[in-house]
Amino acid sequence: MSACLQCGQTFTCGMVDGPADDLCWCMALPPLPPTLLESAGDPTRCFCPACLQGLLDRHLND
């Protein structure tokens, strides 16, 4: 299980928690800009579905 960088909720990341050739659910979403990832914290960690969608919504509405 992975833990969300923003809220701490546990979730399954297909790329970290699944088989080596699995893609994660997040791959179906638009990518966040690198600057947004860097400002959110550790860019190597994941966000849960709710937090990632919130970040995308805020980014797209800015």
Secondary structure, 3 states (H helix, E strand, C coil): CEECCCCCCEECCHHHHCCCCCCCHHHHCCCCCHHHHHHHCCCCCCCCHHHHHHHHHHHHHC
